[in-house]
Amino acid sequence: MRLLGLYDEALPRVYGYLLARSGSAAVAEEVTAEAFLAAVAACRKPDPPRSRWAG
């Protein structure tokens, strides 16, 4: 699965989890954004990490 597909699939789960844990929409939005920015940065590395979603 490509990164955009992973984003589309995982965003509601990640955001929902963080919202439930933090109780704050603002915190959940910020941490969700940071998590996906970190994923993009990792994919841009010369040897990006592979995961079970890698296709």
CHARMM internal coordinates of N, CA and C (Angstrom, degrees):
IC EDIT
DIST 1 N 1 CA 1.4467
DIST 1 CA 1 C 1.5270
ANGL 1 N 1 CA 1 C 108.64
DIST 1 C 2 N 1.2664
ANGL 1 CA 1 C 2 N 115.82
DIHE 1 N 1 CA 1 C 2 N 135.51
DIST 2 N 2 CA 1.4571
ANGL 1 C 2 N 2 CA 121.16
DIHE 1 CA 1 C 2 N 2 CA 178.51
DIST 2 CA 2 C 1.5260
ANGL 2 N 2 CA 2 C 110.16
DIHE 1 C 2 N 2 CA 2 C -75.44
DIST 2 C 3 N 1.3197
ANGL 2 CA 2 C 3 N 115.71
DIHE 2 N 2 CA 2 C 3 N 164.71
DIST 3 N 3 CA 1.4564
ANGL 2 C 3 N 3 CA 121.12
DIHE 2 CA 2 C 3 N 3 CA -175.86
DIST 3 CA 3 C 1.5280
ANGL 3 N 3 CA 3 C 111.70
DIHE 2 C 3 N 3 CA 3 C -59.21
DIST 3 C 4 N 1.3180
ANGL 3 CA 3 C 4 N 117.99
DIHE 3 N 3 CA 3 C 4 N -41.54
DIST 4 N 4 CA 1.4681
ANGL 3 C 4 N 4 CA 120.07
DIHE 3 CA 3 C 4 N 4 CA -179.76
DIST 4 CA 4 C 1.5234
ANGL 4 N 4 CA 4 C 111.24
DIHE 3 C 4 N 4 CA 4 C -63.53
DIST 4 C 5 N 1.3211
ANGL 4 CA 4 C 5 N 117.02
DIHE 4 N 4 CA 4 C 5 N -40.04
DIST 5 N 5 CA 1.4627
ANGL 4 C 5 N 5 CA 120.52
DIHE 4 CA 4 C 5 N 5 CA 176.35
DIST 5 CA 5 C 1.5161
ANGL 5 N 5 CA 5 C 111.56
DIHE 4 C 5 N 5 CA 5 C -64.44
DIST 5 C 6 N 1.3166
ANGL 5 CA 5 C 6 N 115.98
DIHE 5 N 5 CA 5 C 6 N -40.69
DIST 6 N 6 CA 1.4614
ANGL 5 C 6 N 6 CA 120.63
DIHE 5 CA 5 C 6 N 6 CA 177.26
DIST 6 CA 6 C 1.5274
ANGL 6 N 6 CA 6 C 109.73
DIHE 5 C 6 N 6 CA 6 C -62.77
DIST 6 C 7 N 1.3207
ANGL 6 CA 6 C 7 N 115.78
DIHE 6 N 6 CA 6 C 7 N -42.96
DIST 7 N 7 CA 1.4687
ANGL 6 C 7 N 7 CA 120.47
DIHE 6 CA 6 C 7 N 7 CA 177.93
DIST 7 CA 7 C 1.5248
ANGL 7 N 7 CA 7 C 110.70
DIHE 6 C 7 N 7 CA 7 C -58.80
DIST 7 C 8 N 1.3248
ANGL 7 CA 7 C 8 N 116.50
DIHE 7 N 7 CA 7 C 8 N -49.30
DIST 8 N 8 CA 1.4667
ANGL 7 C 8 N 8 CA 120.52
DIHE 7 CA 7 C 8 N 8 CA -179.10
DIST 8 CA 8 C 1.5244
ANGL 8 N 8 CA 8 C 111.99
DIHE 7 C 8 N 8 CA 8 C -60.45
DIST 8 C 9 N 1.3071
ANGL 8 CA 8 C 9 N 116.14
DIHE 8 N 8 CA 8 C 9 N -38.69
DIST 9 N 9 CA 1.4611
ANGL 8 C 9 N 9 CA 120.29
DIHE 8 CA 8 C 9 N 9 CA -178.13
DIST 9 CA 9 C 1.5263
ANGL 9 N 9 CA 9 C 112.09
DIHE 8 C 9 N 9 CA 9 C -77.90
DIST 9 C 10 N 1.3156
ANGL 9 CA 9 C 10 N 116.95
DIHE 9 N 9 CA 9 C 10 N -41.03
DIST 10 N 10 CA 1.4622
ANGL 9 C 10 N 10 CA 120.73
DIHE 9 CA 9 C 10 N 10 CA -171.68
DIST 10 CA 10 C 1.5235
ANGL 10 N 10 CA 10 C 114.32
DIHE 9 C 10 N 10 CA 10 C -88.39
DIST 10 C 11 N 1.3193
ANGL 10 CA 10 C 11 N 118.02
DIHE 10 N 10 CA 10 C 11 N -24.57
DIST 11 N 11 CA 1.4631
ANGL 10 C 11 N 11 CA 120.21
DIHE 10 CA 10 C 11 N 11 CA -174.87
DIST 11 CA 11 C 1.5254
ANGL 11 N 11 CA 11 C 113.11
DIHE 10 C 11 N 11 CA 11 C -52.52
DIST 11 C 12 N 1.3223
ANGL 11 CA 11 C 12 N 120.10
DIHE 11 N 11 CA 11 C 12 N -51.51
DIST 12 N 12 CA 1.4700
ANGL 11 C 12 N 12 CA 118.54
DIHE 11 CA 11 C 12 N 12 CA -179.08
DIST 12 CA 12 C 1.5320
ANGL 12 N 12 CA 12 C 112.75
DIHE 11 C 12 N 12 CA 12 C -61.93
DIST 12 C 13 N 1.3119
ANGL 12 CA 12 C 13 N 116.73
DIHE 12 N 12 CA 12 C 13 N -35.62
DIST 13 N 13 CA 1.4706
ANGL 12 C 13 N 13 CA 120.10
DIHE 12 CA 12 C 13 N 13 CA 179.94
DIST 13 CA 13 C 1.5201
ANGL 13 N 13 CA 13 C 111.20
DIHE 12 C 13 N 13 CA 13 C -69.86
DIST 13 C 14 N 1.3242
ANGL 13 CA 13 C 14 N 115.86
DIHE 13 N 13 CA 13 C 14 N -46.25
DIST 14 N 14 CA 1.4704
ANGL 13 C 14 N 14 CA 120.22
DIHE 13 CA 13 C 14 N 14 CA -179.14
DIST 14 CA 14 C 1.5206
ANGL 14 N 14 CA 14 C 109.61
DIHE 13 C 14 N 14 CA 14 C -63.93
DIST 14 C 15 N 1.3225
ANGL 14 CA 14 C 15 N 116.43
DIHE 14 N 14 CA 14 C 15 N -49.07
DIST 15 N 15 CA 1.4636
ANGL 14 C 15 N 15 CA 120.19
DIHE 14 CA 14 C 15 N 15 CA -179.41
DIST 15 CA 15 C 1.5310
ANGL 15 N 15 CA 15 C 110.82
DIHE 14 C 15 N 15 CA 15 C -61.86
DIST 15 C 16 N 1.3239
ANGL 15 CA 15 C 16 N 117.36
DIHE 15 N 15 CA 15 C 16 N -45.31
DIST 16 N 16 CA 1.4568
ANGL 15 C 16 N 16 CA 121.08
DIHE 15 CA 15 C 16 N 16 CA 179.96
DIST 16 CA 16 C 1.5225
ANGL 16 N 16 CA 16 C 112.33
DIHE 15 C 16 N 16 CA 16 C -60.56
DIST 16 C 17 N 1.3234
ANGL 16 CA 16 C 17 N 115.77
DIHE 16 N 16 CA 16 C 17 N -42.65
DIST 17 N 17 CA 1.4604
ANGL 16 C 17 N 17 CA 120.35
DIHE 16 CA 16 C 17 N 17 CA 178.15
DIST 17 CA 17 C 1.5262
ANGL 17 N 17 CA 17 C 110.45
DIHE 16 C 17 N 17 CA 17 C -61.98
DIST 17 C 18 N 1.3293
ANGL 17 CA 17 C 18 N 115.62
DIHE 17 N 17 CA 17 C 18 N -48.03
DIST 18 N 18 CA 1.4589
ANGL 17 C 18 N 18 CA 119.15
DIHE 17 CA 17 C 18 N 18 CA -178.12
DIST 18 CA 18 C 1.5231
ANGL 18 N 18 CA 18 C 112.18
DIHE 17 C 18 N 18 CA 18 C -67.22
DIST 18 C 19 N 1.3212
ANGL 18 CA 18 C 19 N 117.19
DIHE 18 N 18 CA 18 C 19 N -34.80
DIST 19 N 19 CA 1.4578
ANGL 18 C 19 N 19 CA 120.47
DIHE 18 CA 18 C 19 N 19 CA 176.54
DIST 19 CA 19 C 1.5254
ANGL 19 N 19 CA 19 C 110.50
DIHE 18 C 19 N 19 CA 19 C -64.91
DIST 19 C 20 N 1.3219
ANGL 19 CA 19 C 20 N 116.07
DIHE 19 N 19 CA 19 C 20 N -43.81
DIST 20 N 20 CA 1.4659
ANGL 19 C 20 N 20 CA 119.75
DIHE 19 CA 19 C 20 N 20 CA 178.96
DIST 20 CA 20 C 1.5277
ANGL 20 N 20 CA 20 C 111.60
DIHE 19 C 20 N 20 CA 20 C -64.02
DIST 20 C 21 N 1.3275
ANGL 20 CA 20 C 21 N 116.29
DIHE 20 N 20 CA 20 C 21 N -39.46
DIST 21 N 21 CA 1.4683
ANGL 20 C 21 N 21 CA 120.05
DIHE 20 CA 20 C 21 N 21 CA -178.22
DIST 21 CA 21 C 1.5284
ANGL 21 N 21 CA 21 C 112.41
DIHE 20 C 21 N 21 CA 21 C -73.60
DIST 21 C 22 N 1.3359
ANGL 21 CA 21 C 22 N 116.41
DIHE 21 N 21 CA 21 C 22 N -39.46
DIST 22 N 22 CA 1.4623
ANGL 21 C 22 N 22 CA 119.12
DIHE 21 CA 21 C 22 N 22 CA -174.61
DIST 22 CA 22 C 1.5237
ANGL 22 N 22 CA 22 C 112.88
DIHE 21 C 22 N 22 CA 22 C -92.46
DIST 22 C 23 N 1.3355
ANGL 22 CA 22 C 23 N 116.96
DIHE 22 N 22 CA 22 C 23 N -28.84
DIST 23 N 23 CA 1.4558
ANGL 22 C 23 N 23 CA 120.30
DIHE 22 CA 22 C 23 N 23 CA -176.15
DIST 23 CA 23 C 1.5203
ANGL 23 N 23 CA 23 C 113.30
DIHE 22 C 23 N 23 CA 23 C 74.24
DIST 23 C 24 N 1.3209
ANGL 23 CA 23 C 24 N 116.70
DIHE 23 N 23 CA 23 C 24 N 9.08
DIST 24 N 24 CA 1.4632
ANGL 23 C 24 N 24 CA 121.51
DIHE 23 CA 23 C 24 N 24 CA -177.18
DIST 24 CA 24 C 1.5252
ANGL 24 N 24 CA 24 C 109.89
DIHE 23 C 24 N 24 CA 24 C -130.70
DIST 24 C 25 N 1.3257
ANGL 24 CA 24 C 25 N 116.53
DIHE 24 N 24 CA 24 C 25 N 122.51
DIST 25 N 25 CA 1.4640
ANGL 24 C 25 N 25 CA 120.13
DIHE 24 CA 24 C 25 N 25 CA 178.04
DIST 25 CA 25 C 1.5256
ANGL 25 N 25 CA 25 C 110.91
DIHE 24 C 25 N 25 CA 25 C -62.73
DIST 25 C 26 N 1.3266
ANGL 25 CA 25 C 26 N 116.61
DIHE 25 N 25 CA 25 C 26 N -39.36
DIST 26 N 26 CA 1.4683
ANGL 25 C 26 N 26 CA 119.81
DIHE 25 CA 25 C 26 N 26 CA -179.13
DIST 26 CA 26 C 1.5252
ANGL 26 N 26 CA 26 C 111.25
DIHE 25 C 26 N 26 CA 26 C -63.20
DIST 26 C 27 N 1.3193
ANGL 26 CA 26 C 27 N 116.78
DIHE 26 N 26 CA 26 C 27 N -44.05
DIST 27 N 27 CA 1.4699
ANGL 26 C 27 N 27 CA 120.53
DIHE 26 CA 26 C 27 N 27 CA 178.85
DIST 27 CA 27 C 1.5232
ANGL 27 N 27 CA 27 C 110.06
DIHE 26 C 27 N 27 CA 27 C -65.13
DIST 27 C 28 N 1.3227
ANGL 27 CA 27 C 28 N 117.08
DIHE 27 N 27 CA 27 C 28 N -44.99
DIST 28 N 28 CA 1.4664
ANGL 27 C 28 N 28 CA 121.06
DIHE 27 CA 27 C 28 N 28 CA -179.60
DIST 28 CA 28 C 1.5238
ANGL 28 N 28 CA 28 C 110.72
DIHE 27 C 28 N 28 CA 28 C -60.78
DIST 28 C 29 N 1.3238
ANGL 28 CA 28 C 29 N 117.60
DIHE 28 N 28 CA 28 C 29 N -42.35
DIST 29 N 29 CA 1.4700
ANGL 28 C 29 N 29 CA 121.06
DIHE 28 CA 28 C 29 N 29 CA 178.87
DIST 29 CA 29 C 1.5245
ANGL 29 N 29 CA 29 C 110.63
DIHE 28 C 29 N 29 CA 29 C -63.53
DIST 29 C 30 N 1.3203
ANGL 29 CA 29 C 30 N 117.18
DIHE 29 N 29 CA 29 C 30 N -45.41
DIST 30 N 30 CA 1.4660
ANGL 29 C 30 N 30 CA 121.14
DIHE 29 CA 29 C 30 N 30 CA -177.75
DIST 30 CA 30 C 1.5247
ANGL 30 N 30 CA 30 C 111.68
DIHE 29 C 30 N 30 CA 30 C -64.67
DIST 30 C 31 N 1.3102
ANGL 30 CA 30 C 31 N 117.09
DIHE 30 N 30 CA 30 C 31 N -46.64
DIST 31 N 31 CA 1.4622
ANGL 30 C 31 N 31 CA 120.18
DIHE 30 CA 30 C 31 N 31 CA -177.96
DIST 31 CA 31 C 1.5300
ANGL 31 N 31 CA 31 C 110.71
DIHE 30 C 31 N 31 CA 31 C -70.00
DIST 31 C 32 N 1.3268
ANGL 31 CA 31 C 32 N 117.49
DIHE 31 N 31 CA 31 C 32 N -36.19
DIST 32 N 32 CA 1.4653
ANGL 31 C 32 N 32 CA 120.58
DIHE 31 CA 31 C 32 N 32 CA 175.82
DIST 32 CA 32 C 1.5244
ANGL 32 N 32 CA 32 C 110.07
DIHE 31 C 32 N 32 CA 32 C -61.23
DIST 32 C 33 N 1.3164
ANGL 32 CA 32 C 33 N 116.66
DIHE 32 N 32 CA 32 C 33 N -45.96
DIST 33 N 33 CA 1.4650
ANGL 32 C 33 N 33 CA 120.45
DIHE 32 CA 32 C 33 N 33 CA 179.06
DIST 33 CA 33 C 1.5236
ANGL 33 N 33 CA 33 C 110.65
DIHE 32 C 33 N 33 CA 33 C -61.13
DIST 33 C 34 N 1.3157
ANGL 33 CA 33 C 34 N 117.34
DIHE 33 N 33 CA 33 C 34 N -44.44
DIST 34 N 34 CA 1.4640
ANGL 33 C 34 N 34 CA 120.90
DIHE 33 CA 33 C 34 N 34 CA 179.64
DIST 34 CA 34 C 1.5271
ANGL 34 N 34 CA 34 C 111.42
DIHE 33 C 34 N 34 CA 34 C -62.72
DIST 34 C 35 N 1.3187
ANGL 34 CA 34 C 35 N 116.80
DIHE 34 N 34 CA 34 C 35 N -38.63
DIST 35 N 35 CA 1.4659
ANGL 34 C 35 N 35 CA 120.23
DIHE 34 CA 34 C 35 N 35 CA 179.94
DIST 35 CA 35 C 1.5227
ANGL 35 N 35 CA 35 C 110.91
DIHE 34 C 35 N 35 CA 35 C -63.86
DIST 35 C 36 N 1.3201
ANGL 35 CA 35 C 36 N 116.97
DIHE 35 N 35 CA 35 C 36 N -44.06
DIST 36 N 36 CA 1.4603
ANGL 35 C 36 N 36 CA 119.05
DIHE 35 CA 35 C 36 N 36 CA -178.96
DIST 36 CA 36 C 1.5284
ANGL 36 N 36 CA 36 C 111.83
DIHE 35 C 36 N 36 CA 36 C -73.93
DIST 36 C 37 N 1.3241
ANGL 36 CA 36 C 37 N 118.14
DIHE 36 N 36 CA 36 C 37 N -32.07
DIST 37 N 37 CA 1.4705
ANGL 36 C 37 N 37 CA 119.63
DIHE 36 CA 36 C 37 N 37 CA 173.31
DIST 37 CA 37 C 1.5248
ANGL 37 N 37 CA 37 C 110.72
DIHE 36 C 37 N 37 CA 37 C -64.17
DIST 37 C 38 N 1.3210
ANGL 37 CA 37 C 38 N 117.02
DIHE 37 N 37 CA 37 C 38 N -38.20
DIST 38 N 38 CA 1.4659
ANGL 37 C 38 N 38 CA 120.59
DIHE 37 CA 37 C 38 N 38 CA 177.18
DIST 38 CA 38 C 1.5246
ANGL 38 N 38 CA 38 C 110.46
DIHE 37 C 38 N 38 CA 38 C -65.28
DIST 38 C 39 N 1.3321
ANGL 38 CA 38 C 39 N 117.04
DIHE 38 N 38 CA 38 C 39 N -37.47
DIST 39 N 39 CA 1.4635
ANGL 38 C 39 N 39 CA 120.28
DIHE 38 CA 38 C 39 N 39 CA 178.02
DIST 39 CA 39 C 1.5242
ANGL 39 N 39 CA 39 C 111.06
DIHE 38 C 39 N 39 CA 39 C -64.78
DIST 39 C 40 N 1.3207
ANGL 39 CA 39 C 40 N 117.03
DIHE 39 N 39 CA 39 C 40 N -41.96
DIST 40 N 40 CA 1.4640
ANGL 39 C 40 N 40 CA 120.72
DIHE 39 CA 39 C 40 N 40 CA 177.84
DIST 40 CA 40 C 1.5248
ANGL 40 N 40 CA 40 C 109.92
DIHE 39 C 40 N 40 CA 40 C -63.44
DIST 40 C 41 N 1.3149
ANGL 40 CA 40 C 41 N 116.91
DIHE 40 N 40 CA 40 C 41 N -44.48
DIST 41 N 41 CA 1.4686
ANGL 40 C 41 N 41 CA 120.32
DIHE 40 CA 40 C 41 N 41 CA 179.41
DIST 41 CA 41 C 1.5254
ANGL 41 N 41 CA 41 C 110.80
DIHE 40 C 41 N 41 CA 41 C -60.98
DIST 41 C 42 N 1.3214
ANGL 41 CA 41 C 42 N 116.68
DIHE 41 N 41 CA 41 C 42 N -40.76
DIST 42 N 42 CA 1.4694
ANGL 41 C 42 N 42 CA 119.88
DIHE 41 CA 41 C 42 N 42 CA 179.47
DIST 42 CA 42 C 1.5185
ANGL 42 N 42 CA 42 C 111.07
DIHE 41 C 42 N 42 CA 42 C -65.20
DIST 42 C 43 N 1.3259
ANGL 42 CA 42 C 43 N 116.90
DIHE 42 N 42 CA 42 C 43 N -37.15
DIST 43 N 43 CA 1.4702
ANGL 42 C 43 N 43 CA 120.30
DIHE 42 CA 42 C 43 N 43 CA -179.65
DIST 43 CA 43 C 1.5196
ANGL 43 N 43 CA 43 C 112.53
DIHE 42 C 43 N 43 CA 43 C -71.18
DIST 43 C 44 N 1.3120
ANGL 43 CA 43 C 44 N 116.88
DIHE 43 N 43 CA 43 C 44 N -21.44
DIST 44 N 44 CA 1.4670
ANGL 43 C 44 N 44 CA 120.71
DIHE 43 CA 43 C 44 N 44 CA 179.84
DIST 44 CA 44 C 1.5280
ANGL 44 N 44 CA 44 C 112.59
DIHE 43 C 44 N 44 CA 44 C -83.44
DIST 44 C 45 N 1.3096
ANGL 44 CA 44 C 45 N 117.88
DIHE 44 N 44 CA 44 C 45 N -8.96
DIST 45 N 45 CA 1.4610
ANGL 44 C 45 N 45 CA 121.06
DIHE 44 CA 44 C 45 N 45 CA 179.47
DIST 45 CA 45 C 1.5210
ANGL 45 N 45 CA 45 C 109.66
DIHE 44 C 45 N 45 CA 45 C -67.03
DIST 45 C 46 N 1.3328
ANGL 45 CA 45 C 46 N 117.10
DIHE 45 N 45 CA 45 C 46 N 154.60
DIST 46 N 46 CA 1.4685
ANGL 45 C 46 N 46 CA 120.43
DIHE 45 CA 45 C 46 N 46 CA -179.48
DIST 46 CA 46 C 1.5316
ANGL 46 N 46 CA 46 C 112.86
DIHE 45 C 46 N 46 CA 46 C -55.92
DIST 46 C 47 N 1.3142
ANGL 46 CA 46 C 47 N 117.39
DIHE 46 N 46 CA 46 C 47 N -34.79
DIST 47 N 47 CA 1.4580
ANGL 46 C 47 N 47 CA 121.44
DIHE 46 CA 46 C 47 N 47 CA 179.62
DIST 47 CA 47 C 1.5295
ANGL 47 N 47 CA 47 C 107.35
DIHE 46 C 47 N 47 CA 47 C -125.16
DIST 47 C 48 N 1.3454
ANGL 47 CA 47 C 48 N 117.53
DIHE 47 N 47 CA 47 C 48 N 77.73
DIST 48 N 48 CA 1.4665
ANGL 47 C 48 N 48 CA 120.07
DIHE 47 CA 47 C 48 N 48 CA -174.38
DIST 48 CA 48 C 1.5164
ANGL 48 N 48 CA 48 C 112.09
DIHE 47 C 48 N 48 CA 48 C -63.52
DIST 48 C 49 N 1.3307
ANGL 48 CA 48 C 49 N 115.63
DIHE 48 N 48 CA 48 C 49 N 152.01
DIST 49 N 49 CA 1.4655
ANGL 48 C 49 N 49 CA 119.05
DIHE 48 CA 48 C 49 N 49 CA 179.42
DIST 49 CA 49 C 1.5160
ANGL 49 N 49 CA 49 C 110.83
DIHE 48 C 49 N 49 CA 49 C -66.43
DIST 49 C 50 N 1.3325
ANGL 49 CA 49 C 50 N 116.73
DIHE 49 N 49 CA 49 C 50 N 151.17
DIST 50 N 50 CA 1.4551
ANGL 49 C 50 N 50 CA 121.40
DIHE 49 CA 49 C 50 N 50 CA 176.40
DIST 50 CA 50 C 1.5124
ANGL 50 N 50 CA 50 C 106.94
DIHE 49 C 50 N 50 CA 50 C -111.78
DIST 50 C 51 N 1.2964
ANGL 50 CA 50 C 51 N 114.80
DIHE 50 N 50 CA 50 C 51 N 151.62
DIST 51 N 51 CA 1.4526
ANGL 50 C 51 N 51 CA 119.09
DIHE 50 CA 50 C 51 N 51 CA 179.62
DIST 51 CA 51 C 1.5110
ANGL 51 N 51 CA 51 C 109.69
DIHE 50 C 51 N 51 CA 51 C -142.72
DIST 51 C 52 N 1.3048
ANGL 51 CA 51 C 52 N 115.64
DIHE 51 N 51 CA 51 C 52 N -177.20
DIST 52 N 52 CA 1.4652
ANGL 51 C 52 N 52 CA 118.92
DIHE 51 CA 51 C 52 N 52 CA 178.93
DIST 52 CA 52 C 1.5150
ANGL 52 N 52 CA 52 C 111.50
DIHE 51 C 52 N 52 CA 52 C -65.55
DIST 52 C 53 N 1.3440
ANGL 52 CA 52 C 53 N 118.09
DIHE 52 N 52 CA 52 C 53 N -16.42
DIST 53 N 53 CA 1.4623
ANGL 52 C 53 N 53 CA 120.79
DIHE 52 CA 52 C 53 N 53 CA 178.79
DIST 53 CA 53 C 1.5251
ANGL 53 N 53 CA 53 C 112.11
DIHE 52 C 53 N 53 CA 53 C -88.63
DIST 53 C 54 N 1.3178
ANGL 53 CA 53 C 54 N 117.27
DIHE 53 N 53 CA 53 C 54 N -10.73
DIST 54 N 54 CA 1.4644
ANGL 53 C 54 N 54 CA 120.26
DIHE 53 CA 53 C 54 N 54 CA -179.30
DIST 54 CA 54 C 1.5220
ANGL 54 N 54 CA 54 C 109.86
DIHE 53 C 54 N 54 CA 54 C -64.41
DIST 54 C 55 N 1.3113
ANGL 54 CA 54 C 55 N 114.50
DIHE 54 N 54 CA 54 C 55 N 136.22
DIST 55 N 55 CA 1.4647
ANGL 54 C 55 N 55 CA 117.33
DIHE 54 CA 54 C 55 N 55 CA -175.85
DIST 55 CA 55 C 1.4665
ANGL 55 N 55 CA 55 C 115.31
DIHE 54 C 55 N 55 CA 55 C -113.97
END
COOR INIT
IC SEED 1 N 1 CA 1 C
IC BUILD
